[in-house]
Amino acid sequence: MPQHDKLSNVFVILNEVKNLMIPNITTDQLFELLSAIPDPEIPVINIIELGILREVKWDGETCTVVITPTYSGCPAMKVIEDDIRIKLKEIGIENVKVDLVYTPAWTTDWISDEAKEKLRAYGIAPPEHSSVDKGLLTGKVRHLKCPQCGSENVSMISQFGSTACKALYRCNDCREPFDYFKCI
């Protein structure tokens, strides 16, 4: 057998082995799988609904997952990165690369409408306006609805709530405190 034929056979065998190593799963299926990962700070919404899962792709034998943090110092990102690795390992994907991408910067505009309703039902007032409205960051009065009773008679207690991405409000009618997810 000529040398080039032997080499061709080796490459065919290597490609077959390589194909066996990569699970037969599409990126759509990977997105579906990763939708089971909740945000660690707001467990009623997942990382897709929050808009931080940007891309999933195969780079050879490696599954690359691209995520964008809500804030550059968001402490939840390490937990999310670990959860991604664990979830993919559960289905046999060993080679996982998680890329944190800061550009374009995450914005509350990326939160799905369904997630905003989940936030409201959970007791967090969702961002009501586009991220172009930076009024809260400068202390401008917001016109929000209490997620508990729907009243617009609310007062801001602090520009920072349970996490840096939320502000703390109180309803003046039902007297319940609540977080407001800031528009950023």
C-alpha positions in Angstrom: 0.0 0.0 0.0 1.4 3.4 -1.0 2.4 5.8 1.9 -0.3 8.4 1.0 -3.1 5.7 1.2 -1.9 4.7 4.7 -2.0 8.4 5.7 -5.4 8.8 4.3 -6.7 5.8 6.3 -5.2 7.3 9.5 -6.9 10.6 8.9 -10.3 8.8 8.2 -9.9 6.9 11.5 -8.9 10.0 13.4 -11.9 11.9 12.1 -14.2 9.1 13.0 -12.8 9.1 16.6 -13.0 12.8 16.8 -16.7 12.8 15.7 -17.4 10.2 18.4 -15.9 12.6 21.0 -18.2 15.5 20.1 -21.8 14.8 21.2 -24.3 15.0 18.4 -26.1 18.0 19.8 -27.1 21.2 18.1 -26.6 24.7 19.4 -30.4 25.1 19.7 -30.4 22.0 22.0 -27.6 23.5 24.0 -29.6 26.8 24.4 -32.5 24.7 25.6 -30.4 22.8 28.1 -28.8 26.0 29.4 -32.2 27.6 29.9 -32.5 25.4 33.0 -29.8 27.5 34.7 -31.4 30.1 36.9 -29.8 33.4 37.8 -28.4 32.7 41.3 -29.6 36.1 42.6 -33.1 35.9 41.1 -33.9 32.2 40.8 -37.3 32.7 39.0 -35.6 33.7 35.8 -32.9 31.9 33.8 -29.8 33.1 32.1 -31.4 33.3 28.7 -34.4 35.3 29.9 -32.0 37.6 31.7 -30.2 38.1 28.4 -26.7 37.2 29.6 -26.3 34.0 27.5 -25.2 35.5 24.2 -23.9 32.5 22.1 -23.2 28.8 22.2 -20.9 27.3 19.5 -18.7 24.4 18.7 -15.0 25.2 18.2 -13.7 21.8 17.2 -14.1 19.5 20.2 -14.8 22.5 22.5 -18.2 23.9 23.4 -17.8 27.6 23.8 -20.4 29.5 25.7 -20.4 33.3 25.6 -22.0 35.3 28.4 -22.2 39.0 29.3 -22.3 40.0 32.9 -25.0 42.4 34.1 -22.3 44.4 35.8 -18.6 44.1 35.3 -18.1 43.1 38.9 -21.2 40.9 39.2 -20.5 38.2 41.8 -23.1 35.9 40.3 -21.0 35.4 37.1 -18.6 32.8 38.7 -21.6 30.8 39.9 -23.2 31.0 36.4 -20.0 29.9 34.8 -19.7 26.9 37.1 -23.4 26.0 36.5 -22.8 26.1 32.7 -19.8 23.7 33.0 -21.7 21.4 35.3 -24.8 21.3 33.1 -22.7 20.6 29.9 -20.7 17.9 31.8 -24.0 16.2 32.7 -24.6 15.4 29.1 -21.0 14.3 28.4 -19.4 17.6 27.1 -16.1 17.7 28.9 -14.3 20.5 26.9 -16.1 23.7 27.8 -14.9 27.2 27.4 -16.9 30.0 29.0 -16.1 33.5 27.6 -17.1 36.6 29.4 -17.8 39.3 26.9 -18.2 42.9 28.0 -18.9 44.5 24.7 -21.6 45.3 23.9 -22.4 46.0 27.6 -25.4 44.2 29.0 -28.6 46.2 29.2 -32.0 45.7 30.8 -33.4 45.9 27.3 -32.1 42.3 26.9 -34.5 41.0 29.6 -37.4 39.2 27.9 -41.0 40.4 28.5 -41.8 37.0 30.0 -38.9 37.4 32.5 -40.2 40.9 33.5 -43.5 39.3 34.4 -41.8 36.7 36.4 -39.8 39.4 38.2 -43.1 41.2 39.0 -44.7 38.0 40.3 -41.6 37.3 42.4 -42.0 40.7 44.1 -39.3 42.7 42.1 -40.5 45.6 40.0 -39.0 45.0 36.6 -37.3 47.7 34.5 -40.2 49.7 33.0 -38.3 51.8 30.5 -35.5 51.6 28.0 -32.0 51.5 29.2 -31.6 55.0 27.7 -33.4 56.3 30.8 -30.6 56.7 33.4 -32.6 58.9 35.8 -32.4 56.5 38.7 -28.7 56.6 38.7 -28.8 60.4 39.2 -31.6 60.3 41.8 -34.5 61.2 39.5 -37.9 60.2 40.9 -39.3 57.0 39.2 -42.9 56.4 38.7 -43.2 52.7 39.5 -45.9 50.3 40.5 -45.6 48.2 43.6 -45.3 44.6 42.5 -47.4 43.5 45.5 -50.5 45.8 45.2 -50.0 47.7 42.0 -50.0 51.1 43.7 -48.0 53.9 42.1 -47.6 55.6 45.5 -44.0 54.4 46.2 -40.8 55.9 47.6 -37.2 55.0 47.0 -35.4 54.0 50.2 -32.0 53.4 48.7 -30.4 53.5 45.2 -29.0 50.0 46.1 -31.2 47.1 47.0 -30.4 43.4 47.7 -27.9 43.5 44.8 -26.2 46.3 43.0 -28.5 46.0 40.0 -31.6 46.8 42.0 -32.8 49.8 44.0 -34.9 49.5 47.2 -38.4 51.0 47.3 -41.3 50.9 49.7 -45.0 51.1 48.8 -46.7 53.8 50.8 -50.1 52.1 50.5 -49.4 48.5 51.4 -46.1 49.4 53.2 -44.2 46.5 51.7 -40.6 47.1 50.6 -39.6 45.8 47.2 -36.6 45.8 44.8 -36.7 47.6 41.5 -34.5 46.2 38.8 -32.7 49.3 37.5 -32.6 50.3 33.9 -29.0 50.1 32.8 
